[in-house]
Amino acid sequence: MSNKEYEKYYVPAESPWPFVGAVALFLLAIGAGNFVIEVTRDKEGYGGHLLLAGFATLLFMLFGWFRNQINESMSGLYSAQLDRSYRQGMAWFIFSEVMFFMAFFGALFYARMIAIPWLGGASNNDATGEVLWPTFEAVWPLVKTPDGTTTQAMGWYGLPLINTVILVISSITCHMAHVALEKDQRGKLKGWLTLTVVLGCIFLFLQVEEYVHAYTEMGLTLDAGIYGNTFFMLTGFHGFHVTIGTIILFIMLLRVLKGHFTPDNHFAFQAGSWYWHFVDVVWVFLFIVVYII
């Protein structure tokens, strides 16, 4: 076999970014946990500061790692074989994200389909239900906690419906940007991608508005029983993924403005679009299960 039949495979040098990313995730986990406890118990603490430090570290890691990847790609160090490795890696990453959300959807369905009927007397369990929660009513959304605190359920209309429309439209604009890139229509590419980033920012702004409304006017908080817990866990983690997706697409926009990507070489952009479409699909399921059903 001649040397010409071999294909180069670039192996990067040791990188600090995986370690920095691990530190960021650690700070996010510890900070989020403590922040939730502090908010629900109305006490001072360091959870919010750790959470902000985690976000700052994560952004630092993303920009630094992306910068290295961009420099390597633009230097012509990557090969077709490495491109296939990136595609497989991104596919497995999205699969892991699917499993991540499946765990939270599973918790929601367990509460609705098993725990609540069980407390309500299903399977000849009247005695246990009377002991644990005598005045319990097996209905969903469960807007009353064992201590008698009552909240309100978030309706599907208004901001949730508007945000659903925004994300669906953003998925279409992202696809149109991808089509424009494949046709080497740089002007349309910039326009569609800019619109996608703007729509992502609008979605996040409206979700903050929804949370403020839930806390200040509806009494729907993290300590509002299983309904409040599952609502904020699912929508909150999804909002976090939208934030990451918007940052990724914004970086892709900056690269487009600098003249990066060609119709035949643009997997970084394609990976970002895969992630954005995944986020949109998750929201559609979330909107149906959390807000409507």
N, C-alpha and C positions, 0 to 999 in steps of 0.2 A: 504494500500500500504506500503510495507516494505521499509526501508531506502536503501536497495541494488538496488532498481529500480531507484533511483535518480542518476543523473550523475553530477559530480562536474562541476562548471563553474567558471573559474578563473576571478576575477574582479581586475584589476591592481589598484595600488594606484594612487593618483593624479600625473599627469605628466606635466612638464614644456614645453614639446616639441611642443604641438599644438600652444602655445603662441609664442615660438621661430620661428616656421614655419610661423605664421601670420606676425611677424616682417620681416622675410626674404622676403615674398611675397610683403609686403608694400615697402620695400627698392627696390626690383626689379622693381615694377611698377613705382614708382617715378623716380628711376634712369634711367630706360629705356626711359621714356617719355622725361625727360630733356636731356638725351644723344642724342636722335634723333633730338631734337630741336637744340642743340648745333652743331651737325654735319651738319645739313642742312643749318644752318645760319652762320656756320664758326665762332663760338665765344667760348670763354672760359666759363667754368662753373663747377658745382659739380656733374653733372649727371653721368659721368663715375665712379667717386669715390663711389657714392651711388650704382651704378649697381654692382661694384666689391664687395662692402660690402654686398649686397643682396645675391650674389652667395656664398660668404664665410659663411654667416649666414645659408644659405640653406644647404650647405655641412656639417656644424657643426650640424645642426638639424638632417640631414639624418643619419650621423654616430652615433650620440648619441641615436636616437630613435631606429635604427637598433640594436645597442648594447644591449639596454634594452630588445627588443623583442627576440633577440638571447638567452640572459641569461634566460629569462622566459621559452622559448621553451626547451632549453637544461636541465632545472631543472625539466621538466615533469609536468609543471603547466597547460598545455593546455589539453583540452578534445576534443572528436569528435564533440560535439556540438559547441565548440568555433571554431573548424576548419571549420565547415559549415558557421559560421558567417564571418570568414575571406574570404571565397570563395565568399559569397554574397557581402561583402564590396568591394573586388577587382573587381568583375563584374560590380558593380555600378560605381566604379571609372573609369573604362575603358569606360563605357557608357557616363559618363560626359565628358571624353576626346573626344569621338566621336562628341558630341554636340559642344564642343569647336572648333574643326576643321570645323564642318559644318557651323559655323557662318562665318568663313573666306572664305570658299568655296562659301557660299551664297553671300558674298560681291563681290567676283570675278565674279560670274555668273550674279549678278545684273548689274555690270558695263558693262559686255560684251553683255548681252542679252537685257537689258532695257535702261540703260543710254546712251550708245554709239549709238545705233540705233535711240534713241529719239533725240539726238543732231544732228544726220545726216539727220533728216527730216522724220523719220518714224511717222506714224499716223497723216499725214498732219500737221507736226510740222516744216515746212520749215522756217517760220518767226522767231520762237523762236531760232532755231539753228543759224540763220544768225545774230541775235542780240548777243547771248552769245559767239559764236565762228564762225565768218564768214568763215574762211578758213578750218574749220574742215572737216576731212575725216573719215567716219565711218568704220574703219578697226581695227583689233586686230592682234598683239599687238599694242597698242597705244604708239608709240615711239616719239611723238611730244607733247610738253606741250603748253598751251595757249600763253605763252610768246615767243614761237618760239624755245625753247630749244629742241634739237634732241638727242636721245639716240639710243641704239641698243638693240634688243631683244636677250635674251640668248637662244642659240640653244639647242636642246636636245642631240646632239652628244657630244663627248669629255667627260669632267668631269661629267656632269649630267648622261650620260649613264653608265660611269664607276661606279659611286656611286650607281646607280640602281642595277647593277650586284652585287656589293659588298653587298648591303643590302639583296638582295634575297638569296645570298649564306650564309650570316650570319644567316638568318632565318632557313635555312636548317641545318647549323652546330648547332644552338641552339636546334633544334628538335632532332638531333642525340645525343646531350649531355643529353637531357631528357630521350631518349630511353636507353642510357647507364646507367643512374641512376636507372631507373626502373629494369634493368637487373643486377644491382649491379656490373657493370663493371667500377671500379673506375679509371683505367688508361685511358680508352676511354673517360670517363666523363671529366677528367681533360684536355685532349687534345682538345676535341671538344669545351669545354667551353672557354678555353684559346684562341682558334682560333676565336670564336665569339667576344670576347672582343677586340682582335686585329683588327678584321674587323670593329668593331664600331669605334675604334680610327682612322683607316685609312679613314673611311667615313667622320669623322669630320675634319680631316686634309685637305682632298680634298675639302670639302665645304668651308673652309677658303680660300683655293687657288682660288676657283671659285669666292668668294666675292672680293678678291683682284683684280682678273682679271676684274671683272665687274666694279669696281670703278676706276681702274687706266687706263684701256685700252678701255672700252666700253662706259664709261659715264653713266652707269646704276647705279643710286644711289637711296636713299630713297626719294629724292625730284624730281625724274624723272617722275612725273605724276602718274596716277592711276596704270599704269603697274609696275613702280618701287615700289610703295607702296605695292601692292598685292604680287608681287614677293618676296620681302624681308620679309613681314609679314608671308607668308605661309612657305617659306623655312627656315626662321629664327626660327620660333616657332617649326617647325619640328626638326631642328638641336638641339634646346634646349631639346626636348623630347628624341632625340637620346643620348644626353649627360647624361640625367638622367638614361636612360635605360642602358647605358654602365657602369655607376657607380653602378647600382643595380647588374648587372651581374658580375662586378668585385668583389663586396662584396660576391656574391654567390660563386665565384671562391675561395676567401679566406676561406670561410666556408668549401668548398669541400676539400681544402688542409689541413684543420684542422680535417678532418674526420667527419664533420657533414653530416646529411641527410641519410636516409635509403630508400629502395624501397617503403616502406609503409608510410613513414613520411617525406615529402619533399615539403610541399605546398609553402614555401617561394621561393624555386627554381621554382616551377610551376608558381607562380604569376609573377616572373621576366620574365619567358619565355612568358607568356600571353602578358605582356606589350611589350616585344620586337617584337612579331609577329604583334601586333597592330601597332607599329611604322612602321614596314615594309610595312604593307598593306596601311597605310596612304601615305607613300612615293610613292607607285606604282600609286595610284590615283593622287597624286600631280604631279608626273612626266608626266603623260598623259595629265592632264588638264592644267598645268602651262607651260610645256616645249614643248609639241607636238601639242596639239589642238590649 
